[in-house]
Amino acid sequence: MSDYYDAFELSPVPDAGPDAVPPEPFRGIYAMPAFVTIPTSDLAASTDFWVRGLGFIELFSIPGSVVHLRRWAFQDVLLVPADTVPGQAPAMSVSFSCVLSQVDSVVEACRALRPDSVDGPRDTPWNTRDITVITPENARVVFTAAKPFDPASQEARDLAAVGITPPGTGGRDNEEHA
C-alpha cells in the first residue's frame, strides 16, 4: 500500500490536447477545499469582468456583502466589498486551469473589457500556455492550459532532468514527487 493517492478522478481538468473540451461551470454546492477572496470597491464592475472576461458564473450573491463566482469545480472566487483596492497588482497571483482552446477567447474577452489587462499568451518550461490578467480590483489572475505532451520536446527533457517522467517510459514513476 502506498501513501500516494491518485486523485485525478476528482479533478475537473481534462487531459491535455488540442481537442480538450472544458467542463461546464459547476453549479453544485460543496464544502470548498480552497477559494480566493478578492476585495473590490465596485462589486458590479468586478462581477461583470469576471463573468464576461474570465468566464466565471455568478453562483450566488448576497447584495452588498459577497458575490460567489465559479468556473469549474473547485475554482471559486468570492468578491467582497472594500473601500479601496491596491494601486497596483501584487506579485502574488492565483492560477486557474483552462484548456488550450479557451486561451485566445479569454484574451479577446478581457482585452475588449480592459485593453491593457492581459499579458501573454506565453509558453512555459513546464509545458503550459499561460496568460496573466490584471482584474479591475488589481488581482493577478493566471489562466494556465496544459499543452499536449511531446516526449521529444525540450519541455520533456527539462522535466526528465528533474526526475519527472511520463508514465510507462521506464522512468522512476516520479516517486519522490508523489
Secondary structure as a PSIPRED ss2 file (coil, helix, strand):
# PSIPRED VFORMAT (PSIPRED V4.0)

   1 M C   1.000  0.000  0.000
   2 S C   1.000  0.000  0.000
   3 D C   1.000  0.000  0.000
   4 Y C   1.000  0.000  0.000
   5 Y C   1.000  0.000  0.000
   6 D C   1.000  0.000  0.000
   7 A C   1.000  0.000  0.000
   8 F H   0.000  1.000  0.000
   9 E H   0.000  1.000  0.000
  10 L H   0.000  1.000  0.000
  11 S C   1.000  0.000  0.000
  12 P C   1.000  0.000  0.000
  13 V C   1.000  0.000  0.000
  14 P C   1.000  0.000  0.000
  15 D C   1.000  0.000  0.000
  16 A C   1.000  0.000  0.000
  17 G C   1.000  0.000  0.000
  18 P C   1.000  0.000  0.000
  19 D C   1.000  0.000  0.000
  20 A C   1.000  0.000  0.000
  21 V C   1.000  0.000  0.000
  22 P C   1.000  0.000  0.000
  23 P C   1.000  0.000  0.000
  24 E C   1.000  0.000  0.000
  25 P C   1.000  0.000  0.000
  26 F C   1.000  0.000  0.000
  27 R C   1.000  0.000  0.000
  28 G C   1.000  0.000  0.000
  29 I C   1.000  0.000  0.000
  30 Y C   1.000  0.000  0.000
  31 A C   1.000  0.000  0.000
  32 M C   1.000  0.000  0.000
  33 P C   1.000  0.000  0.000
  34 A C   1.000  0.000  0.000
  35 F C   1.000  0.000  0.000
  36 V E   0.000  0.000  1.000
  37 T E   0.000  0.000  1.000
  38 I E   0.000  0.000  1.000
  39 P E   0.000  0.000  1.000
  40 T E   0.000  0.000  1.000
  41 S C   1.000  0.000  0.000
  42 D C   1.000  0.000  0.000
  43 L H   0.000  1.000  0.000
  44 A H   0.000  1.000  0.000
  45 A H   0.000  1.000  0.000
  46 S H   0.000  1.000  0.000
  47 T H   0.000  1.000  0.000
  48 D H   0.000  1.000  0.000
  49 F H   0.000  1.000  0.000
  50 W H   0.000  1.000  0.000
  51 V H   0.000  1.000  0.000
  52 R H   0.000  1.000  0.000
  53 G H   0.000  1.000  0.000
  54 L C   1.000  0.000  0.000
  55 G C   1.000  0.000  0.000
  56 F C   1.000  0.000  0.000
  57 I E   0.000  0.000  1.000
  58 E E   0.000  0.000  1.000
  59 L E   0.000  0.000  1.000
  60 F E   0.000  0.000  1.000
  61 S E   0.000  0.000  1.000
  62 I E   0.000  0.000  1.000
  63 P C   1.000  0.000  0.000
  64 G C   1.000  0.000  0.000
  65 S C   1.000  0.000  0.000
  66 V E   0.000  0.000  1.000
  67 V E   0.000  0.000  1.000
  68 H E   0.000  0.000  1.000
  69 L E   0.000  0.000  1.000
  70 R E   0.000  0.000  1.000
  71 R C   1.000  0.000  0.000
  72 W C   1.000  0.000  0.000
  73 A C   1.000  0.000  0.000
  74 F C   1.000  0.000  0.000
  75 Q C   1.000  0.000  0.000
  76 D E   0.000  0.000  1.000
  77 V E   0.000  0.000  1.000
  78 L E   0.000  0.000  1.000
  79 L E   0.000  0.000  1.000
  80 V E   0.000  0.000  1.000
  81 P E   0.000  0.000  1.000
  82 A C   1.000  0.000  0.000
  83 D C   1.000  0.000  0.000
  84 T C   1.000  0.000  0.000
  85 V C   1.000  0.000  0.000
  86 P C   1.000  0.000  0.000
  87 G C   1.000  0.000  0.000
  88 Q C   1.000  0.000  0.000
  89 A C   1.000  0.000  0.000
  90 P C   1.000  0.000  0.000
  91 A C   1.000  0.000  0.000
  92 M C   1.000  0.000  0.000
  93 S C   1.000  0.000  0.000
  94 V E   0.000  0.000  1.000
  95 S E   0.000  0.000  1.000
  96 F E   0.000  0.000  1.000
  97 S E   0.000  0.000  1.000
  98 C E   0.000  0.000  1.000
  99 V C   1.000  0.000  0.000
 100 L H   0.000  1.000  0.000
 101 S H   0.000  1.000  0.000
 102 Q H   0.000  1.000  0.000
 103 V H   0.000  1.000  0.000
 104 D H   0.000  1.000  0.000
 105 S H   0.000  1.000  0.000
 106 V H   0.000  1.000  0.000
 107 V H   0.000  1.000  0.000
 108 E H   0.000  1.000  0.000
 109 A H   0.000  1.000  0.000
 110 C H   0.000  1.000  0.000
 111 R H   0.000  1.000  0.000
 112 A H   0.000  1.000  0.000
 113 L H   0.000  1.000  0.000
 114 R C   1.000  0.000  0.000
 115 P C   1.000  0.000  0.000
 116 D C   1.000  0.000  0.000
 117 S C   1.000  0.000  0.000
 118 V E   0.000  0.000  1.000
 119 D E   0.000  0.000  1.000
 120 G E   0.000  0.000  1.000
 121 P E   0.000  0.000  1.000
 122 R E   0.000  0.000  1.000
 123 D E   0.000  0.000  1.000
 124 T C   1.000  0.000  0.000
 125 P C   1.000  0.000  0.000
 126 W C   1.000  0.000  0.000
 127 N C   1.000  0.000  0.000
 128 T E   0.000  0.000  1.000
 129 R E   0.000  0.000  1.000
 130 D E   0.000  0.000  1.000
 131 I E   0.000  0.000  1.000
 132 T E   0.000  0.000  1.000
 133 V E   0.000  0.000  1.000
 134 I E   0.000  0.000  1.000
 135 T C   1.000  0.000  0.000
 136 P C   1.000  0.000  0.000
 137 E C   1.000  0.000  0.000
 138 N C   1.000  0.000  0.000
 139 A C   1.000  0.000  0.000
 140 R E   0.000  0.000  1.000
 141 V E   0.000  0.000  1.000
 142 V E   0.000  0.000  1.000
 143 F E   0.000  0.000  1.000
 144 T E   0.000  0.000  1.000
 145 A E   0.000  0.000  1.000
 146 A E   0.000  0.000  1.000
 147 K C   1.000  0.000  0.000
 148 P C   1.000  0.000  0.000
 149 F C   1.000  0.000  0.000
 150 D C   1.000  0.000  0.000
 151 P C   1.000  0.000  0.000
 152 A C   1.000  0.000  0.000
 153 S C   1.000  0.000  0.000
 154 Q H   0.000  1.000  0.000
 155 E H   0.000  1.000  0.000
 156 A H   0.000  1.000  0.000
 157 R H   0.000  1.000  0.000
 158 D H   0.000  1.000  0.000
 159 L H   0.000  1.000  0.000
 160 A H   0.000  1.000  0.000
 161 A H   0.000  1.000  0.000
 162 V C   1.000  0.000  0.000
 163 G C   1.000  0.000  0.000
 164 I C   1.000  0.000  0.000
 165 T C   1.000  0.000  0.000
 166 P C   1.000  0.000  0.000
 167 P C   1.000  0.000  0.000
 168 G C   1.000  0.000  0.000
 169 T C   1.000  0.000  0.000
 170 G C   1.000  0.000  0.000
 171 G C   1.000  0.000  0.000
 172 R C   1.000  0.000  0.000
 173 D C   1.000  0.000  0.000
 174 N C   1.000  0.000  0.000
 175 E H   0.000  1.000  0.000
 176 E H   0.000  1.000  0.000
 177 H H   0.000  1.000  0.000
 178 A C   1.000  0.000  0.000
